[in-house]
Every structure is written in C-alpha cells, then in structure tokens.
Amino acid sequence: MVKTIEEYLQNKESTAYDRDGFDRYCHKRKLSLSCPVIHIAGSNGKGSTAHYLEAIYSHAGYKVASFIKPQFYEVNEMISFNGSHISDADLERIFNQNKADFDKFDLTCFEIEVAIAYRYFEEVKPDLAIIECGMGGETDATNLYDLPTVLSIITSVSLEHTAYLGTTVSAIAQAKGGIIKPESPVLVGKLEESATITLREIATKSKSPFFEVEDYHFEEPTPKGFVFDYRPYKRIEIHSPAPYQLKNASLAIEATKILAPSFPVKEEDVRAGLASSNLPGRMERYGRILIDGAHNTEAMGELVAALPHFAFGKPVHALFACFRDKNIAAELPLLSNAVESVTLTTFDHPRARTEEDYFIYIGDYPFAPNAEEALKELLDTYPEDPIVICGSLAFAGKMRKFIIEKGLK
C-alpha cells in the first residue's frame, strides 16, 4: 500500500504556487497544529538545521516530531516522532481517511505530505515539532495561518525559484519571511545585507524579536568531521566532513539559546545532538565517491569550496543531474572550474532533466543516458581519482542506494 501511495504522490504536481485548493481543504477538514513549532525556511541548510535541532531536543528528553524534506527512499522518512519514522499503518490510515478530499481539492504532492504530517502530529502530541518549509515561505503549505510558531528560522537566502519567489535577493527574503509570526522570535543565518534588512523590517512590523547567528571560531578538521567554538561552548564536534555544516550547527545552537526559557537544554544535550549522525547526501563519502545534494548556485559554491578537503590534490570528476527548474547556466561553470571533468546524466523522476533539456551544454559536457553505468565507467576510467555526484538531493538519494547495494568505493 505504501508503494501505491508513493506512486500516487509521484503523479501529482510537486508544489503549488497558490494556496487555493489547500486552503479550502484546510477549512473543510479543520487542519491545524496545537503543539509548539520551530519553523525553518531558507534556500539551503533547512534540513540539516532541523536535523541538529531534532537530535538536541530528543537527547534532552523532549518528545519531538519533525517534517523534513526530501525523503531518499520512502515517503515515511519525511515524518518522524521520537526518532522513528511514521509507520506504514499510520501513513496508510491517514492517507485513506483524506484521499477523497486530496482528490476533490486537487492537492499537490507536497500539500498532501504536509497534511499527513500535521494529522499525525495532532495524534501523537509532541512537546515540539520541527518543520521544514518547502520551496517558499509565506505561501508554503507548511505555513498555516495560525501555526503556533515559537521560533522562525531563515537559514539562507539566494536566487532560486525566481519565477515564483522573486528576481532579487530582497524579494526572495520577503517571500521566505512570510513564516514570521507576530511577537514570535526569528533567527536568521549569515545573509546578504539586503536580505537581512528585509527580514528585520518584517520582524519589526510583526513585533517579533530579531536574532542573527553569531560567528563560529577555531574550526579544525577531525577524522570524523570538525570541532569548533560557538559561544558559550568550546570544542563542539560535528560528524560531517562538510564545512558548510558548521553554519547549520551554529544556527541550531543559537536556536537553543533563544528558546532556553521555554525549552531548556543542557550542554551535554547540545554536544550529543550535534555529534549525531550526519544527514545522508551532505558530503557523504564512500571511499573515493562523494555524494552531495548541491542543487542550486549557493549550494554548488559551498560544495566547490569543500572539494579540496576531499580530493587531497587529485583531480576530481563529477557526475551531475538536476531538475529542469535549476539554474545550470550558473551551476555548471562553478562546478566545471573546480573539477577535471563533468558528465551530465539523468535519473528516474518526472522533473529530471533529460538529454533534450541539456541540449545547449552537450557540446561542452558529455551526456550519459544511464547514471549507474556512467558512475561505473568513471570509476574504471579514473581508478585513482575522486568522483563527486551532485546536482539534486533526489539524484543523490538514488545513486546512494545504488552505491550501497553494489558496494562501490
């Protein structure tokens, strides 16, 4: 039955750019949340920040629910409570109870996923829910008008989804700032000045306390990842080789400081939570293969900056696939300037770019119709060189499964 649900969702539009059908569904079915919510928006870093916060508060003994996108293998992965994904039985039951209205109001894939998550959270009654936005902020399906938000976090703002969110950083910040709730605090990452100004203005109008993440210091690589200082803690450890995770871990620490009066945690909780396992697909290494879900220009820049930590002076070869709405005119030059070669490919997803979608770039980069065969060929052709797989978290997930199943390194 779960496979049937996954097939049903795949045949739906991924995201809506208006909320008409979803709002009518919410009104008819009285969709709401009563538990306190940490709501996280941003161009990059949402999932990792949510993961760190979930681990910290769980270690502190709170009953924590989370909605984190995207899933890698099964739809259950998006919805968790007390460290466990929603069961097949609960997923199927809630889906079947609502399917008629999902169809009646023509909800998108993401809207259905949000509805199932919120129904489930109302049943299990967590102490705290950590919810990651989809593409946007103000019009995002996660952003119910009466969402009981105790903290809004905007991790980063970059030029993405410009056809829907705006064509400037300030306009995109305005869209993402729509999750800020009146008199509820907001925390922002290290942003461009125009984005910070925009979000501060929204917070001021909403009478919402405004916080900016501080700088981390004295970062050092370790065999497992990094250690760093972030006030007031010394030698905090994260188990990720990705330098960009230092920013997300810092946001999580700052969030716990803001929420300390209502949700106190101990230093040992912070340390244990940040040292928990890294999210898959974020500079995840299998021998000389690196998997990273870099899927927009900002994320690609972060990956490129981190590649020297992985390559150890050897030439790197990239296998790249992405969705059709991504700005490859900016991403591919960034990547190709940092690696020895780039091979374009595709994967099984309705939004994935095919060879036709790459036609402008085929003269500059070879195209391989089968990503799995392309990876094996790269490993054989360059037996000593590192290989990086990037362009999409969905692509990273599919290739990760293949690499694990075949034992590739």
Buried (B, 14 or more C-beta within 10 A) or exposed (E): EBEEBBEBBEEBBBBBEEBEBBBBBBEEBEBEBEBBBBBBBBBBBBBBBBBBBBBBBBBBEBBBBBBBBBBBEBBBBBBBBEEEBBBBEBBBBBBEEBEEBBEEBBBBBBBBBBBBBBBBBBEBEBBBBBBBBBBBBBBBBBBBEEBBBBBBBBBBBBBBBEEBBBEBBBBBBBBBBBBBBEEBBBBBBBBBEBBBEBBBBBBEEBEBEBBBBEEBEEBEEEEEBBBBBBEEBEEBBBBBBBBBBBBBBBBBBBBBBBBEEEBEBEEEBBBBBBBBEBBBBBBBBBEBBBBBBBBBBBBBBBBBEBBEBBBEEEEBBBBBBBBEBBBBEBBBBBBBEBBBBBBBBBBEBEEBBBEEBBEEBEEEBEBBEEBBEBBBBBBEEBEEBBBBBBBBBBBBBBBBEBBEEEEBE
